[in-house]
């Protein structure tokens, strides 16, 4: 069974250039996106049966991926001058 990856450029197609720019200019952002992509690839390997992992561990990886994506989305909003999500306004 083929499992679909969740690359950031697919989830944020309108932010492709901004993703590339921030990765080059911001080491912390680059680390987050690298970690996200590594998690996504590992999750796909597990779901494809290439790597074994119990359900609880797989769910923990998925939660970590979601949290990273939310953090990356906040960084993208902040970089574009939009609300970062933490101001309640």
C-alpha positions in Angstrom: 0.0 0.0 0.0 1.4 3.4 -1.0 1.2 6.1 1.6 1.1 9.8 0.6 3.8 12.1 1.9 2.9 15.5 3.4 5.6 17.8 2.1 5.4 21.4 3.2 5.3 22.7 -0.3 2.2 20.6 -0.9 0.6 21.9 2.3 1.6 25.5 1.7 1.8 25.8 -2.1 1.3 29.6 -2.0 4.3 29.9 0.4 6.8 28.0 -1.7 9.1 30.9 -2.2 8.8 32.1 1.4 9.6 28.5 2.6 12.8 28.5 0.5 13.8 32.0 1.6 13.2 31.4 5.3 15.1 28.1 5.1 18.1 30.0 3.8 17.9 32.9 6.2 16.7 31.4 9.4 18.6 28.4 10.9 15.9 27.6 13.4 13.3 27.6 10.7 15.5 25.4 8.5 15.9 23.0 11.5 12.2 22.8 12.0 11.5 22.1 8.3 14.3 19.5 8.1 12.9 17.8 11.2 9.3 17.9 9.8 10.5 16.3 6.5 12.4 13.6 8.3 9.4 12.8 10.5 7.1 12.7 7.5 9.5 10.3 5.6 9.7 8.0 8.7 6.0 7.9 9.2 5.5 7.0 5.5 8.2 4.2 5.9 6.3 2.8 8.9 2.9 3.0 7.2 4.4 1.4 4.0 5.7 -1.5 6.2 9.3 -0.7 5.5 10.0 0.1 9.1 8.3 -1.5 12.2 6.9 0.6 15.0 4.0 0.0 17.4 0.8 2.1 17.0 1.5 4.2 20.1 4.9 5.2 18.8 3.6 5.9 15.4 0.8 8.1 16.8 3.4 10.0 18.9 5.4 10.7 15.7 2.3 11.9 13.9 1.5 14.3 16.8 5.0 15.6 16.7 4.7 16.2 12.9 1.4 18.1 13.4 3.0 20.2 16.1 5.9 21.0 13.9 3.6 21.9 11.0 1.6 24.3 13.3 4.9 25.9 14.4 6.1 26.3 10.8 2.7 27.8 9.8 3.0 30.3 12.6 6.5 31.2 11.5 5.3 31.7 7.9 2.4 33.9 9.1 4.8 36.0 11.2 7.3 36.3 8.3 4.5 37.5 6.0 3.4 40.2 8.5 0.2 38.3 9.5 -0.7 37.4 13.0 1.5 34.7 14.5 -1.5 33.2 16.3 -0.3 34.0 19.8 -1.6 37.5 20.3 -5.3 36.8 20.8 -6.2 39.7 18.5 
